[in-house]
């Protein structure tokens, strides 16, 4: 009965190690996604501001009649 218990313990250690590696990889991937998402939010906000400014500039010049 002892070899069976030792085998189960060994399998459990291997599974635990794999779970630790997978968890660490998921943490790194999640952090990378957070950084990328934050960068995309900043870029999107900047594009909205630039687009609003451009629309105001082009519409304002079109309404006033100046080129």
mmCIF file as Biopython writes it, N, C-alpha, C and O atoms, coordinates in Angstrom:
data_model
#
loop_
_atom_site.group_PDB
_atom_site.id
_atom_site.type_symbol
_atom_site.label_atom_id
_atom_site.label_alt_id
_atom_site.label_comp_id
_atom_site.label_asym_id
_atom_site.label_entity_id
_atom_site.label_seq_id
_atom_site.pdbx_PDB_ins_code
_atom_site.Cartn_x
_atom_site.Cartn_y
_atom_site.Cartn_z
_atom_site.occupancy
_atom_site.B_iso_or_equiv
_atom_site.auth_seq_id
_atom_site.auth_asym_id
_atom_site.pdbx_PDB_model_num
ATOM 1   N N  . UNK A ? 1  ? 0.811   -1.199 0.000   1.0 0.0 1  A 1 
ATOM 2   C CA . UNK A ? 1  ? 0.000   0.000  0.000   1.0 0.0 1  A 1 
ATOM 3   C C  . UNK A ? 1  ? 0.853   1.260  0.000   1.0 0.0 1  A 1 
ATOM 4   O O  . UNK A ? 1  ? 0.413   2.318  -0.450  1.0 0.0 1  A 1 
ATOM 5   N N  . UNK A ? 2  ? 2.069   1.142  0.505   1.0 0.0 2  A 1 
ATOM 6   C CA . UNK A ? 2  ? 2.956   2.294  0.576   1.0 0.0 2  A 1 
ATOM 7   C C  . UNK A ? 2  ? 3.353   2.818  -0.810  1.0 0.0 2  A 1 
ATOM 8   O O  . UNK A ? 2  ? 3.351   4.031  -1.014  1.0 0.0 2  A 1 
ATOM 9   N N  . UNK A ? 3  ? 3.700   1.932  -1.783  1.0 0.0 3  A 1 
ATOM 10  C CA . UNK A ? 3  ? 4.062   2.464  -3.103  1.0 0.0 3  A 1 
ATOM 11  C C  . UNK A ? 3  ? 2.910   3.223  -3.766  1.0 0.0 3  A 1 
ATOM 12  O O  . UNK A ? 3  ? 3.147   4.212  -4.461  1.0 0.0 3  A 1 
ATOM 13  N N  . UNK A ? 4  ? 1.671   2.776  -3.563  1.0 0.0 4  A 1 
ATOM 14  C CA . UNK A ? 4  ? 0.526   3.468  -4.147  1.0 0.0 4  A 1 
ATOM 15  C C  . UNK A ? 4  ? 0.396   4.861  -3.556  1.0 0.0 4  A 1 
ATOM 16  O O  . UNK A ? 4  ? 0.160   5.826  -4.283  1.0 0.0 4  A 1 
ATOM 17  N N  . UNK A ? 5  ? 0.548   4.971  -2.247  1.0 0.0 5  A 1 
ATOM 18  C CA . UNK A ? 5  ? 0.463   6.274  -1.598  1.0 0.0 5  A 1 
ATOM 19  C C  . UNK A ? 5  ? 1.593   7.183  -2.075  1.0 0.0 5  A 1 
ATOM 20  O O  . UNK A ? 5  ? 1.376   8.372  -2.309  1.0 0.0 5  A 1 
ATOM 21  N N  . UNK A ? 6  ? 2.786   6.636  -2.220  1.0 0.0 6  A 1 
ATOM 22  C CA . UNK A ? 6  ? 3.920   7.428  -2.699  1.0 0.0 6  A 1 
ATOM 23  C C  . UNK A ? 6  ? 3.674   7.899  -4.128  1.0 0.0 6  A 1 
ATOM 24  O O  . UNK A ? 6  ? 4.022   9.025  -4.481  1.0 0.0 6  A 1 
ATOM 25  N N  . UNK A ? 7  ? 3.077   7.042  -4.945  1.0 0.0 7  A 1 
ATOM 26  C CA . UNK A ? 7  ? 2.769   7.427  -6.316  1.0 0.0 7  A 1 
ATOM 27  C C  . UNK A ? 7  ? 1.741   8.539  -6.375  1.0 0.0 7  A 1 
ATOM 28  O O  . UNK A ? 7  ? 1.865   9.472  -7.168  1.0 0.0 7  A 1 
ATOM 29  N N  . UNK A ? 8  ? 0.721   8.436  -5.530  1.0 0.0 8  A 1 
ATOM 30  C CA . UNK A ? 8  ? -0.292  9.485  -5.491  1.0 0.0 8  A 1 
ATOM 31  C C  . UNK A ? 8  ? 0.304   10.801 -5.006  1.0 0.0 8  A 1 
ATOM 32  O O  . UNK A ? 8  ? -0.028  11.872 -5.513  1.0 0.0 8  A 1 
ATOM 33  N N  . UNK A ? 9  ? 1.184   10.704 -4.024  1.0 0.0 9  A 1 
ATOM 34  C CA . UNK A ? 9  ? 1.817   11.919 -3.512  1.0 0.0 9  A 1 
ATOM 35  C C  . UNK A ? 9  ? 2.683   12.551 -4.605  1.0 0.0 9  A 1 
ATOM 36  O O  . UNK A ? 9  ? 2.693   13.772 -4.764  1.0 0.0 9  A 1 
ATOM 37  N N  . UNK A ? 10 ? 3.402   11.728 -5.350  1.0 0.0 10 A 1 
ATOM 38  C CA . UNK A ? 10 ? 4.245   12.232 -6.436  1.0 0.0 10 A 1 
ATOM 39  C C  . UNK A ? 10 ? 3.388   12.879 -7.522  1.0 0.0 10 A 1 
ATOM 40  O O  . UNK A ? 10 ? 3.725   13.945 -8.038  1.0 0.0 10 A 1 
ATOM 41  N N  . UNK A ? 11 ? 2.283   12.230 -7.861  1.0 0.0 11 A 1 
ATOM 42  C CA . UNK A ? 11 ? 1.374   12.797 -8.857  1.0 0.0 11 A 1 
ATOM 43  C C  . UNK A ? 11 ? 0.800   14.118 -8.371  1.0 0.0 11 A 1 
ATOM 44  O O  . UNK A ? 11 ? 0.655   15.068 -9.141  1.0 0.0 11 A 1 
ATOM 45  N N  . UNK A ? 12 ? 0.477   14.167 -7.091  1.0 0.0 12 A 1 
ATOM 46  C CA . UNK A ? 12 ? -0.052  15.408 -6.529  1.0 0.0 12 A 1 
ATOM 47  C C  . UNK A ? 12 ? 0.963   16.537 -6.573  1.0 0.0 12 A 1 
ATOM 48  O O  . UNK A ? 12 ? 0.607   17.687 -6.828  1.0 0.0 12 A 1 
ATOM 49  N N  . UNK A ? 13 ? 2.231   16.211 -6.324  1.0 0.0 13 A 1 
ATOM 50  C CA . UNK A ? 13 ? 3.277   17.233 -6.391  1.0 0.0 13 A 1 
ATOM 51  C C  . UNK A ? 13 ? 3.463   17.741 -7.818  1.0 0.0 13 A 1 
ATOM 52  O O  . UNK A ? 13 ? 3.646   18.936 -8.047  1.0 0.0 13 A 1 
ATOM 53  N N  . UNK A ? 14 ? 3.412   16.814 -8.770  1.0 0.0 14 A 1 
ATOM 54  C CA . UNK A ? 14 ? 3.552   17.211 -10.173 1.0 0.0 14 A 1 
ATOM 55  C C  . UNK A ? 14 ? 2.375   18.091 -10.588 1.0 0.0 14 A 1 
ATOM 56  O O  . UNK A ? 14 ? 2.555   19.118 -11.243 1.0 0.0 14 A 1 
ATOM 57  N N  . UNK A ? 15 ? 1.177   17.680 -10.202 1.0 0.0 15 A 1 
ATOM 58  C CA . UNK A ? 15 ? -0.005  18.471 -10.535 1.0 0.0 15 A 1 
ATOM 59  C C  . UNK A ? 15 ? 0.055   19.842 -9.866  1.0 0.0 15 A 1 
ATOM 60  O O  . UNK A ? 15 ? -0.280  20.854 -10.481 1.0 0.0 15 A 1 
ATOM 61  N N  . UNK A ? 16 ? 0.479   19.870 -8.614  1.0 0.0 16 A 1 
ATOM 62  C CA . UNK A ? 16 ? 0.615   21.148 -7.915  1.0 0.0 16 A 1 
ATOM 63  C C  . UNK A ? 16 ? 1.640   22.056 -8.571  1.0 0.0 16 A 1 
ATOM 64  O O  . UNK A ? 16 ? 1.433   23.265 -8.678  1.0 0.0 16 A 1 
ATOM 65  N N  . UNK A ? 17 ? 2.747   21.469 -9.009  1.0 0.0 17 A 1 
ATOM 66  C CA . UNK A ? 17 ? 3.773   22.268 -9.684  1.0 0.0 17 A 1 
ATOM 67  C C  . UNK A ? 17 ? 3.247   22.835 -10.998 1.0 0.0 17 A 1 
ATOM 68  O O  . UNK A ? 17 ? 3.497   23.994 -11.326 1.0 0.0 17 A 1 
ATOM 69  N N  . UNK A ? 18 ? 2.518   22.012 -11.744 1.0 0.0 18 A 1 
ATOM 70  C CA . UNK A ? 18 ? 1.929   22.491 -12.992 1.0 0.0 18 A 1 
ATOM 71  C C  . UNK A ? 18 ? 0.932   23.605 -12.729 1.0 0.0 18 A 1 
ATOM 72  O O  . UNK A ? 18 ? 0.873   24.582 -13.476 1.0 0.0 18 A 1 
ATOM 73  N N  . UNK A ? 19 ? 0.150   23.460 -11.672 1.0 0.0 19 A 1 
ATOM 74  C CA . UNK A ? 19 ? -0.824  24.506 -11.337 1.0 0.0 19 A 1 
ATOM 75  C C  . UNK A ? 19 ? -0.124  25.807 -10.941 1.0 0.0 19 A 1 
ATOM 76  O O  . UNK A ? 19 ? -0.591  26.894 -11.283 1.0 0.0 19 A 1 
ATOM 77  N N  . UNK A ? 20 ? 0.991   25.697 -10.223 1.0 0.0 20 A 1 
ATOM 78  C CA . UNK A ? 20 ? 1.751   26.896 -9.868  1.0 0.0 20 A 1 
ATOM 79  C C  . UNK A ? 20 ? 2.302   27.589 -11.113 1.0 0.0 20 A 1 
ATOM 80  O O  . UNK A ? 20 ? 2.228   28.812 -11.237 1.0 0.0 20 A 1 
ATOM 81  N N  . UNK A ? 21 ? 2.851   26.806 -12.023 1.0 0.0 21 A 1 
ATOM 82  C CA . UNK A ? 21 ? 3.386   27.376 -13.262 1.0 0.0 21 A 1 
ATOM 83  C C  . UNK A ? 21 ? 2.269   28.017 -14.079 1.0 0.0 21 A 1 
ATOM 84  O O  . UNK A ? 21 ? 2.422   29.125 -14.593 1.0 0.0 21 A 1 
ATOM 85  N N  . UNK A ? 22 ? 1.153   27.317 -14.193 1.0 0.0 22 A 1 
ATOM 86  C CA . UNK A ? 22 ? 0.025   27.856 -14.943 1.0 0.0 22 A 1 
ATOM 87  C C  . UNK A ? 22 ? -0.514  29.123 -14.286 1.0 0.0 22 A 1 
ATOM 88  O O  . UNK A ? 22 ? -0.844  30.089 -14.975 1.0 0.0 22 A 1 
ATOM 89  N N  . UNK A ? 23 ? -0.605  29.123 -12.960 1.0 0.0 23 A 1 
ATOM 90  C CA . UNK A ? 23 ? -1.072  30.313 -12.250 1.0 0.0 23 A 1 
ATOM 91  C C  . UNK A ? 23 ? -0.144  31.496 -12.445 1.0 0.0 23 A 1 
ATOM 92  O O  . UNK A ? 23 ? -0.601  32.621 -12.646 1.0 0.0 23 A 1 
ATOM 93  N N  . UNK A ? 24 ? 1.160   31.250 -12.388 1.0 0.0 24 A 1 
ATOM 94  C CA . UNK A ? 24 ? 2.125   32.333 -12.606 1.0 0.0 24 A 1 
ATOM 95  C C  . UNK A ? 24 ? 2.022   32.870 -14.027 1.0 0.0 24 A 1 
ATOM 96  O O  . UNK A ? 24 ? 2.081   34.080 -14.246 1.0 0.0 24 A 1 
ATOM 97  N N  . UNK A ? 25 ? 1.868   31.971 -14.988 1.0 0.0 25 A 1 
ATOM 98  C CA . UNK A ? 25 ? 1.722   32.390 -16.383 1.0 0.0 25 A 1 
ATOM 99  C C  . UNK A ? 25 ? 0.459   33.219 -16.567 1.0 0.0 25 A 1 
ATOM 100 O O  . UNK A ? 25 ? 0.473   34.218 -17.285 1.0 0.0 25 A 1 
ATOM 101 N N  . UNK A ? 26 ? -0.630  32.815 -15.926 1.0 0.0 26 A 1 
ATOM 102 C CA . UNK A ? 26 ? -1.883  33.571 -16.021 1.0 0.0 26 A 1 
ATOM 103 C C  . UNK A ? 26 ? -1.749  34.952 -15.375 1.0 0.0 26 A 1 
ATOM 104 O O  . UNK A ? 26 ? -2.311  35.928 -15.874 1.0 0.0 26 A 1 
ATOM 105 N N  . UNK A ? 27 ? -1.011  35.035 -14.273 1.0 0.0 27 A 1 
ATOM 106 C CA . UNK A ? 27 ? -0.786  36.338 -13.646 1.0 0.0 27 A 1 
ATOM 107 C C  . UNK A ? 27 ? 0.002   37.262 -14.568 1.0 0.0 27 A 1 
ATOM 108 O O  . UNK A ? 27 ? -0.326  38.442 -14.699 1.0 0.0 27 A 1 
ATOM 109 N N  . UNK A ? 28 ? 1.033   36.731 -15.202 1.0 0.0 28 A 1 
ATOM 110 C CA . UNK A ? 28 ? 1.827   37.539 -16.129 1.0 0.0 28 A 1 
ATOM 111 C C  . UNK A ? 28 ? 0.975   37.969 -17.319 1.0 0.0 28 A 1 
ATOM 112 O O  . UNK A ? 28 ? 1.014   39.128 -17.732 1.0 0.0 28 A 1 
ATOM 113 N N  . UNK A ? 29 ? 0.214   37.037 -17.862 1.0 0.0 29 A 1 
ATOM 114 C CA . UNK A ? 29 ? -0.651  37.358 -18.991 1.0 0.0 29 A 1 
ATOM 115 C C  . UNK A ? 29 ? -1.704  38.388 -18.598 1.0 0.0 29 A 1 
ATOM 116 O O  . UNK A ? 29 ? -1.982  39.314 -19.360 1.0 0.0 29 A 1 
ATOM 117 N N  . UNK A ? 30 ? -2.289  38.233 -17.413 1.0 0.0 30 A 1 
ATOM 118 C CA . UNK A ? 30 ? -3.274  39.201 -16.941 1.0 0.0 30 A 1 
ATOM 119 C C  . UNK A ? 30 ? -2.683  40.584 -16.743 1.0 0.0 30 A 1 
ATOM 120 O O  . UNK A ? 30 ? -3.314  41.585 -17.082 1.0 0.0 30 A 1 
ATOM 121 N N  . UNK A ? 31 ? -1.474  40.648 -16.197 1.0 0.0 31 A 1 
ATOM 122 C CA . UNK A ? 31 ? -0.813  41.943 -16.017 1.0 0.0 31 A 1 
ATOM 123 C C  . UNK A ? 31 ? -0.522  42.585 -17.369 1.0 0.0 31 A 1 
ATOM 124 O O  . UNK A ? 31 ? -0.694  43.792 -17.539 1.0 0.0 31 A 1 
ATOM 125 N N  . UNK A ? 32 ? -0.083  41.781 -18.320 1.0 0.0 32 A 1 
ATOM 126 C CA . UNK A ? 32 ? 0.190   42.297 -19.661 1.0 0.0 32 A 1 
ATOM 127 C C  . UNK A ? 32 ? -1.089  42.822 -20.301 1.0 0.0 32 A 1 
ATOM 128 O O  . UNK A ? 32 ? -1.077  43.866 -20.952 1.0 0.0 32 A 1 
ATOM 129 N N  . UNK A ? 33 ? -2.192  42.097 -20.116 1.0 0.0 33 A 1 
ATOM 130 C CA . UNK A ? 33 ? -3.472  42.542 -20.669 1.0 0.0 33 A 1 
ATOM 131 C C  . UNK A ? 33 ? -3.947  43.835 -19.999 1.0 0.0 33 A 1 
ATOM 132 O O  . UNK A ? 33 ? -4.536  44.695 -20.655 1.0 0.0 33 A 1 
ATOM 133 N N  . UNK A ? 34 ? -3.690  43.972 -18.694 1.0 0.0 34 A 1 
ATOM 134 C CA . UNK A ? 34 ? -4.050  45.213 -18.013 1.0 0.0 34 A 1 
ATOM 135 C C  . UNK A ? 34 ? -3.258  46.387 -18.572 1.0 0.0 34 A 1 
ATOM 136 O O  . UNK A ? 34 ? -3.814  47.462 -18.799 1.0 0.0 34 A 1 
ATOM 137 N N  . UNK A ? 35 ? -1.968  46.186 -18.793 1.0 0.0 35 A 1 
ATOM 138 C CA . UNK A ? 35 ? -1.138  47.257 -19.348 1.0 0.0 35 A 1 
ATOM 139 C C  . UNK A ? 35 ? -1.603  47.602 -20.759 1.0 0.0 35 A 1 
ATOM 140 O O  . UNK A ? 35 ? -1.739  48.774 -21.109 1.0 0.0 35 A 1 
ATOM 141 N N  . UNK A ? 36 ? -1.846  46.573 -21.563 1.0 0.0 36 A 1 
ATOM 142 C CA . UNK A ? 36 ? -2.306  46.803 -22.926 1.0 0.0 36 A 1 
ATOM 143 C C  . UNK A ? 36 ? -3.672  47.480 -22.932 1.0 0.0 36 A 1 
ATOM 144 O O  . UNK A ? 36 ? -3.913  48.388 -23.728 1.0 0.0 36 A 1 
ATOM 145 N N  . UNK A ? 37 ? -4.570  47.039 -22.043 1.0 0.0 37 A 1 
ATOM 146 C CA . UNK A ? 37 ? -5.889  47.655 -21.958 1.0 0.0 37 A 1 
ATOM 147 C C  . UNK A ? 37 ? -5.822  49.109 -21.530 1.0 0.0 37 A 1 
ATOM 148 O O  . UNK A ? 37 ? -6.547  49.948 -22.065 1.0 0.0 37 A 1 
ATOM 149 N N  . UNK A ? 38 ? -4.961  49.415 -20.572 1.0 0.0 38 A 1 
ATOM 150 C CA . UNK A ? 38 ? -4.799  50.800 -20.132 1.0 0.0 38 A 1 
ATOM 151 C C  . UNK A ? 38 ? -4.245  51.657 -21.263 1.0 0.0 38 A 1 
ATOM 152 O O  . UNK A ? 38 ? -4.680  52.791 -21.465 1.0 0.0 38 A 1 
ATOM 153 N N  . UNK A ? 39 ? -3.287  51.112 -21.995 1.0 0.0 39 A 1 
ATOM 154 C CA . UNK A ? 39 ? -2.718  51.839 -23.127 1.0 0.0 39 A 1 
ATOM 155 C C  . UNK A ? 39 ? -3.786  52.096 -24.182 1.0 0.0 39 A 1 
ATOM 156 O O  . UNK A ? 39 ? -3.835  53.179 -24.765 1.0 0.0 39 A 1 
ATOM 157 N N  . UNK A ? 40 ? -4.642  51.107 -24.432 1.0 0.0 40 A 1 
ATOM 158 C CA . UNK A ? 40 ? -5.717  51.270 -25.411 1.0 0.0 40 A 1 
ATOM 159 C C  . UNK A ? 40 ? -6.743  52.305 -24.943 1.0 0.0 40 A 1 
ATOM 160 O O  . UNK A ? 40 ? -7.271  53.065 -25.755 1.0 0.0 40 A 1 
ATOM 161 N N  . UNK A ? 41 ? -7.025  52.339 -23.638 1.0 0.0 41 A 1 
ATOM 162 C CA . UNK A ? 41 ? -7.939  53.350 -23.116 1.0 0.0 41 A 1 
ATOM 163 C C  . UNK A ? 41 ? -7.372  54.751 -23.308 1.0 0.0 41 A 1 
ATOM 164 O O  . UNK A ? 41 ? -8.092  55.664 -23.715 1.0 0.0 41 A 1 
ATOM 165 N N  . UNK A ? 42 ? -6.096  54.922 -23.020 1.0 0.0 42 A 1 
ATOM 166 C CA . UNK A ? 42 ? -5.458  56.230 -23.197 1.0 0.0 42 A 1 
ATOM 167 C C  . UNK A ? 42 ? -5.456  56.627 -24.669 1.0 0.0 42 A 1 
ATOM 168 O O  . UNK A ? 42 ? -5.770  57.766 -25.013 1.0 0.0 42 A 1 
ATOM 169 N N  . UNK A ? 43 ? -5.102  55.688 -25.528 1.0 0.0 43 A 1 
ATOM 170 C CA . UNK A ? 43 ? -5.083  55.966 -26.961 1.0 0.0 43 A 1 
ATOM 171 C C  . UNK A ? 43 ? -6.485  56.298 -27.474 1.0 0.0 43 A 1 
ATOM 172 O O  . UNK A ? 43 ? -6.656  57.215 -28.277 1.0 0.0 43 A 1 
ATOM 173 N N  . UNK A ? 44 ? -7.489  55.548 -27.006 1.0 0.0 44 A 1 
ATOM 174 C CA . UNK A ? 44 ? -8.861  55.820 -27.419 1.0 0.0 44 A 1 
ATOM 175 C C  . UNK A ? 44 ? -9.345  57.186 -26.963 1.0 0.0 44 A 1 
ATOM 176 O O  . UNK A ? 44 ? -10.008 57.894 -27.720 1.0 0.0 44 A 1 
ATOM 177 N N  . UNK A ? 45 ? -9.017  57.563 -25.728 1.0 0.0 45 A 1 
ATOM 178 C CA . UNK A ? 45 ? -9.404  58.883 -25.224 1.0 0.0 45 A 1 
ATOM 179 C C  . UNK A ? 45 ? -8.711  59.981 -26.027 1.0 0.0 45 A 1 
ATOM 180 O O  . UNK A ? 45 ? -9.320  60.998 -26.360 1.0 0.0 45 A 1 
ATOM 181 N N  . UNK A ? 46 ? -7.440  59.768 -26.332 1.0 0.0 46 A 1 
ATOM 182 C CA . UNK A ? 46 ? -6.698  60.748 -27.117 1.0 0.0 46 A 1 
ATOM 183 C C  . UNK A ? 46 ? -7.310  60.888 -28.508 1.0 0.0 46 A 1 
ATOM 184 O O  . UNK A ? 46 ? -7.417  61.999 -29.026 1.0 0.0 46 A 1 
ATOM 185 N N  . UNK A ? 47 ? -7.710  59.780 -29.112 1.0 0.0 47 A 1 
ATOM 186 C CA . UNK A ? 47 ? -8.337  59.820 -30.435 1.0 0.0 47 A 1 
ATOM 187 C C  . UNK A ? 47 ? -9.693  60.528 -30.388 1.0 0.0 47 A 1 
ATOM 188 O O  . UNK A ? 47 ? -10.046 61.257 -31.315 1.0 0.0 47 A 1 
ATOM 189 N N  . UNK A ? 48 ? -10.447 60.316 -29.317 1.0 0.0 48 A 1 
ATOM 190 C CA . UNK A ? 48 ? -11.725 61.017 -29.181 1.0 0.0 48 A 1 
ATOM 191 C C  . UNK A ? 48 ? -11.517 62.524 -29.075 1.0 0.0 48 A 1 
ATOM 192 O O  . UNK A ? 48 ? -12.222 63.298 -29.723 1.0 0.0 48 A 1 
ATOM 193 N N  . UNK A ? 49 ? -10.560 62.934 -28.269 1.0 0.0 49 A 1 
ATOM 194 C CA . UNK A ? 49 ? -10.274 64.366 -28.121 1.0 0.0 49 A 1 
ATOM 195 C C  . UNK A ? 49 ? -9.792  64.950 -29.444 1.0 0.0 49 A 1 
ATOM 196 O O  . UNK A ? 49 ? -10.237 66.022 -29.855 1.0 0.0 49 A 1 
ATOM 197 N N  . UNK A ? 50 ? -8.887  64.246 -30.103 1.0 0.0 50 A 1 
ATOM 198 C CA . UNK A ? 50 ? -8.384  64.718 -31.388 1.0 0.0 50 A 1 
ATOM 199 C C  . UNK A ? 50 ? -9.505  64.783 -32.427 1.0 0.0 50 A 1 
ATOM 200 O O  . UNK A ? 50 ? -9.581  65.733 -33.206 1.0 0.0 50 A 1 
ATOM 201 N N  . UNK A ? 51 ? -10.370 63.771 -32.435 1.0 0.0 51 A 1 
ATOM 202 C CA . UNK A ? 51 ? -11.490 63.770 -33.372 1.0 0.0 51 A 1 
ATOM 203 C C  . UNK A ? 51 ? -12.472 64.898 -33.100 1.0 0.0 51 A 1 
ATOM 204 O O  . UNK A ? 51 ? -12.975 65.522 -34.034 1.0 0.0 51 A 1 
ATOM 205 N N  . UNK A ? 52 ? -12.750 65.163 -31.825 1.0 0.0 52 A 1 
ATOM 206 C CA . UNK A ? 52 ? -13.649 66.264 -31.475 1.0 0.0 52 A 1 
ATOM 207 C C  . UNK A ? 52 ? -13.030 67.603 -31.873 1.0 0.0 52 A 1 
ATOM 208 O O  . UNK A ? 52 ? -13.715 68.481 -32.397 1.0 0.0 52 A 1 
ATOM 209 N N  . UNK A ? 53 ? -11.738 67.748 -31.622 1.0 0.0 53 A 1 
ATOM 210 C CA . UNK A ? 53 ? -11.059 68.987 -31.995 1.0 0.0 53 A 1 
ATOM 211 C C  . UNK A ? 53 ? -11.075 69.163 -33.508 1.0 0.0 53 A 1 
ATOM 212 O O  . UNK A ? 53 ? -11.325 70.258 -34.011 1.0 0.0 53 A 1 
ATOM 213 N N  . UNK A ? 54 ? -10.803 68.069 -34.237 1.0 0.0 54 A 1 
ATOM 214 C CA . UNK A ? 54 ? -10.773 68.144 -35.694 1.0 0.0 54 A 1 
ATOM 215 C C  . UNK A ? 54 ? -12.158 68.469 -36.246 1.0 0.0 54 A 1 
ATOM 216 O O  . UNK A ? 54 ? -12.283 69.274 -37.169 1.0 0.0 54 A 1 
ATOM 217 N N  . UNK A ? 55 ? -13.197 67.851 -35.690 1.0 0.0 55 A 1 
ATOM 218 C CA . UNK A ? 55 ? -14.559 68.130 -36.150 1.0 0.0 55 A 1 
ATOM 219 C C  . UNK A ? 55 ? -14.928 69.585 -35.868 1.0 0.0 55 A 1 
ATOM 220 O O  . UNK A ? 55 ? -15.549 70.245 -36.701 1.0 0.0 55 A 1 
ATOM 221 N N  . UNK A ? 56 ? -14.551 70.074 -34.708 1.0 0.0 56 A 1 
ATOM 222 C CA . UNK A ? 56 ? -14.850 71.463 -34.369 1.0 0.0 56 A 1 
ATOM 223 C C  . UNK A ? 56 ? -14.091 72.409 -35.299 1.0 0.0 56 A 1 
ATOM 224 O O  . UNK A ? 56 ? -14.636 73.415 -35.754 1.0 0.0 56 A 1 
ATOM 225 N N  . UNK A ? 57 ? -12.849 72.083 -35.574 1.0 0.0 57 A 1 
ATOM 226 C CA . UNK A ? 57 ? -12.035 72.921 -36.452 1.0 0.0 57 A 1 
ATOM 227 C C  . UNK A ? 57 ? -12.601 72.933 -37.870 1.0 0.0 57 A 1 
ATOM 228 O O  . UNK A ? 57 ? -12.742 73.998 -38.472 1.0 0.0 57 A 1 
ATOM 229 N N  . UNK A ? 58 ? -12.926 71.758 -38.405 1.0 0.0 58 A 1 
ATOM 230 C CA . UNK A ? 58 ? -13.414 71.692 -39.787 1.0 0.0 58 A 1 
ATOM 231 C C  . UNK A ? 58 ? -14.825 72.237 -39.896 1.0 0.0 58 A 1 
ATOM 232 O O  . UNK A ? 58 ? -15.132 72.945 -40.855 1.0 0.0 58 A 1 
ATOM 233 N N  . UNK A ? 59 ? -15.689 71.930 -38.946 1.0 0.0 59 A 1 
ATOM 234 C CA . UNK A ? 59 ? -17.060 72.442 -38.998 1.0 0.0 59 A 1 
ATOM 235 C C  . UNK A ? 59 ? -17.077 73.942 -38.744 1.0 0.0 59 A 1 
ATOM 236 O O  . UNK A ? 59 ? -17.846 74.671 -39.371 1.0 0.0 59 A 1 
ATOM 237 N N  . UNK A ? 60 ? -16.239 74.402 -37.836 1.0 0.0 60 A 1 
ATOM 238 C CA . UNK A ? 60 ? -16.183 75.838 -37.547 1.0 0.0 60 A 1 
ATOM 239 C C  . UNK A ? 60 ? -15.713 76.623 -38.757 1.0 0.0 60 A 1 
ATOM 240 O O  . UNK A ? 60 ? -16.264 77.681 -39.060 1.0 0.0 60 A 1 
ATOM 241 N N  . UNK A ? 61 ? -14.698 76.119 -39.458 1.0 0.0 61 A 1 
ATOM 242 C CA . UNK A ? 61 ? -14.200 76.830 -40.630 1.0 0.0 61 A 1 
ATOM 243 C C  . UNK A ? 61 ? -15.201 76.727 -41.779 1.0 0.0 61 A 1 
ATOM 244 O O  . UNK A ? 61 ? -15.299 77.650 -42.588 1.0 0.0 61 A 1 
ATOM 245 N N  . UNK A ? 62 ? -15.934 75.641 -41.864 1.0 0.0 62 A 1 
ATOM 246 C CA . UNK A ? 62 ? -16.932 75.496 -42.925 1.0 0.0 62 A 1 
ATOM 247 C C  . UNK A ? 62 ? -18.115 76.424 -42.673 1.0 0.0 62 A 1 
ATOM 248 O O  . UNK A ? 62 ? -18.667 76.986 -43.620 1.0 0.0 62 A 1 
ATOM 249 N N  . UNK A ? 63 ? -18.511 76.594 -41.421 1.0 0.0 63 A 1 
ATOM 250 C CA . UNK A ? 63 ? -19.642 77.456 -41.098 1.0 0.0 63 A 1 
ATOM 251 C C  . UNK A ? 63 ? -19.289 78.931 -41.237 1.0 0.0 63 A 1 
ATOM 252 O O  . UNK A ? 63 ? -20.141 79.732 -41.620 1.0 0.0 63 A 1 
ATOM 253 N N  . UNK A ? 64 ? -18.063 79.297 -40.937 1.0 0.0 64 A 1 
ATOM 254 C CA . UNK A ? 64 ? -17.670 80.704 -41.017 1.0 0.0 64 A 1 
ATOM 255 C C  . UNK A ? 64 ? -17.350 81.120 -42.448 1.0 0.0 64 A 1 
ATOM 256 O O  . UNK A ? 64 ? -17.271 82.314 -42.740 1.0 0.0 64 A 1 
ATOM 257 N N  . UNK A ? 65 ? -17.167 80.169 -43.328 1.0 0.0 65 A 1 
ATOM 258 C CA . UNK A ? 65 ? -16.903 80.474 -44.721 1.0 0.0 65 A 1 
ATOM 259 C C  . UNK A ? 65 ? -15.436 80.643 -45.044 1.0 0.0 65 A 1 
ATOM 260 O O  . UNK A ? 65 ? -15.088 80.846 -46.207 1.0 0.0 65 A 1 
ATOM 261 N N  . UNK A ? 66 ? -14.559 80.568 -44.047 1.0 0.0 66 A 1 
ATOM 262 C CA . UNK A ? 66 ? -13.131 80.701 -44.322 1.0 0.0 66 A 1 
ATOM 263 C C  . UNK A ? 66 ? -12.569 79.345 -44.750 1.0 0.0 66 A 1 
ATOM 264 O O  . UNK A ? 66 ? -13.062 78.303 -44.318 1.0 0.0 66 A 1 
ATOM 265 N N  . UNK A ? 67 ? -11.556 79.357 -45.584 1.0 0.0 67 A 1 
ATOM 266 C CA . UNK A ? 67 ? -10.997 78.080 -46.067 1.0 0.0 67 A 1 
ATOM 267 C C  . UNK A ? 67 ? -10.261 77.312 -45.002 1.0 0.0 67 A 1 
ATOM 268 O O  . UNK A ? 67 ? -9.744  76.228 -45.268 1.0 0.0 67 A 1 
#
